[in-house]
Amino acid sequence: MDHVLVIGLIIGGTALLSLPLGAWMKLAMDPASGGATRWTTLFARIGGTCEEQGWKRYLVAMLIFNAIMFTVTFAILALQHWLPLNPDGKGSLGPTLVFNTAASFTTNTNLQHYSGEVSMSYLSQLAGMMWLQFVSAATGIAALAALARGIAGRATLGNFLVDVQRASFLVLLPVALVVAVLMVLMGVPMTLQGSAVVTTLEGVTQTIARGPVAAFLTIKQLGTNGGGFFGPNATHPLENPSFWTNGLAMIAIMLIPMACVWMFGGILRRRKHAAVIFAVMTLFILVKITGSVSFETAPTPAFADLPVAADVGNLEGKELRFGATGGPLWAVLTTSTSNGSVGAMHDSLNPLTGLMPMAGMWLNATFGGVGVGMINMFLYIVVAVFVAGMMVGRTPEYLGHRIEAKEVRLAVLALFAHAVLILGGTALFAATSLGQSTVQETGAHGFSEILYEFTSAAANNGSGFEGLGDGTWAWNIATGVVMLLGRFLPIILPLAIVGSLMTKRRAAESVGTLGVEDATFGIMLGITIVIFGALTFLPAAALGPIAEHFARP
Amino acid sequence: MNDIISGLRVTAATMAICVAGYTAVILGFAQVVTPATANGSLILGDDGTARGSRLIAQGFTAPGYVWPRPSAVAYDAAGAGGSNLSPANPLLAERARALIAAYGGNTTPIPADLVTASGAGLDPHISRAGALFQAPRVAAARDVAPAAVRAIIDRLAERPGGAFTPDRIVNVLELNIALDAELARSSDTE
């Protein structure tokens, strides 16, 4: 009963909060056309640019800014041992780790092949990682705003650097200030002092790492970044001290991805369409949560033959203060949204529970990452509209745009790329010593560890089955490349689709046009997601978590 | 070229506002309004030195103290982590067997939290059941009646999420400080 209550309050409460935030995001990101607002003028002056950009110019500006993001953080990480704000004297980092980490945070993934409190200076955490947690999330929101403008039939997509500042300063920063203050009030540390050294009651010396955690963890959650200040992320008591910080963090994880759907609908002036998309996404997330919580509250089979009380679920890798729902609920939210912070150790989840986070990342659109989740959903919409049009024998149209072979080819290419990055990478590493020598466990679970790592990298998620020894050069380079492709292909290809749509004349919507505001469309979209998104990965799931479940004694 | 210069200008602006400004505001707020938790919820002893953090488990081993959950990182608060063992891994059962032996080879089932490591290896809590399970040992080591230990456990046990979490838990460090303050320490707790 308490499970249903917690889930209902977190999902329902966040959905309610996302409505006003989504309305604000529409206003902030896409102020009424006509006279430029004060903010727009200011941002144009800061960036020194206000030209209206077509899809190619917008993309070029985005890629150049992202290249700067990568370079700046690469330099800060590579030089951290010579730079200030390093009270615990952290040393230098290896070059493939620096590459992997810079790629990881630039792409909004936050896969971490290091442990924050062990390896990173405060400057690296704040000016390297936390900066990217703002601007990579802002890149996603900007890309979605541009996509929506194109679909709405505007002549141009806007100006990328103005958009990225709108998203950073008007959306992410105000929400982050509010949430970070609440986190501080709930007991999360926020200090620039180095580690505390204490003498325990039994006279042992214990070194307690701390730092500017509250500011960091807030934008980590809001921007679907997910990179922890500490190695074990949100399971660490100083990063997530109580049941209440855990609840607030889960709300922060879902909030902006949900609001992005409303922003999309707002820019299109199609709120009912957005509501249908929102409902489909919510349905998927509820199915995953139900699976996760029910599989995980079963006692772990590890102790079946031992005198261990079997009145609670699987507690390995979990914190008691979050209650029984906290771990498995978080596992679904963080992977449905491309966040990737963990509130329980995913490697220790029961096998079928572990399948739920993987499914979330395979779909990557329910609700998906900040901005990019809705962009991924747009790909599914294009495919769904096309299939529906074929079924009834009409020219497929989406909001008056004719969807033809070219657009569908680009959409399928983007969805296909996601699958190839995951399955191709897994095949390579599972078949060779590159992956085989790094797994913690042999057999089906070892395969799951490799599959999860590539899934997480391609979905720009960042969580992991952390038993995997992923600190090798091969893993650093392979996942680094997969993260970059997994980030930019699903932004470039959808914008190319919109660019193609913008060159065509829009048809007037008639009674023959496929409605996008009713349950039929929602069902069609849901089926498309299941077939294209989930079934692609079924064979891999059968080799990993499903085999592991049935292989048990 | 213009894109690069514009990008660098936006880099400078976001660094100044989202990194320096944001950090300074939250840091200032935390250090003024909640300095104790902002610096790690440290617990000070009578002499003013830090004896631990309320949020970080300590690796108690003396029989007169209540023991925490096992830790995959030996309670290293400067390098936290979990075991990441899958439920099918025999090491889990092996560790549980060793712990059951350390707890005296129980015949009544041991609460599961006492044989499972948390995600960070620093979980400051154990279940109320896990604390009561240890009460006889603690009482014997301190030469007091088990009821006295149970009374302190029950006083400190709390629901972490109120009505949302029916199972009570207890903070091990706070419990052990209370035990030291209220019950005689026999020599072997030193």
Interface residues (C-beta under 8 A of the other chain):
Chain A: D2 L5 V6 I46 G47 G48 T49 V60 A61 I64 F65 I68 M69 V72 S115 E117 V118 L126 A127 M130 W131 F134 V135 A138 L161 V164 Q165 S168 F169 L172 L173 A176 L177 A180 V181 V184 L185 G187 V188 P189 M190 T191 L192 Q193 S195 A196 V197 V198 T199 T200 L201 E202 V204 Q206 T207 I208 A209 R210 P212 A214 A215 I219 F230 G231 P232 N233 T235 H236 P237 L238 P241 S242 F243 W244 G247 P299 T300 P301 A302 F303 D305 L306 P307 V308 A309 A310 D311 V312 N314 L315 E316 G317 K318 E319 L320 R321 F322 G323 A324 T325 V342 G343 A344 M345 D347 S348 L349 N350 P351 Q440 E441 H445 F465 E466 G467 E548 A551 R552
Chain B: N2 D3 I4 I5 S6 G7 L8 R9 V10 T11 A13 T14 M15 I17 C18 V19 Y22 T23 V25 I26 L27 F29 A30 Q31 V33 T34 T37 A38 N39 G40 S41 L42 T49 A50 R51 G52 S53 L55 I56 Q58 G59 F60 T61 A62 Y65 R69 Y75 D76 A77 A78 G79 A80 G81 G82 S83 N84 L85 S86 P87 A88 N89 L92 A93 A96 R97 I100 N106 T107 T108 P109 I110 P111 A112 D113 V115 T116 A117 S118 G119 A120 G121 L122 D123 P124 H125 I126 S127 A129 P160 G161 A163 F164 T165 P166 D167 I169 L173 N176 I177 D180
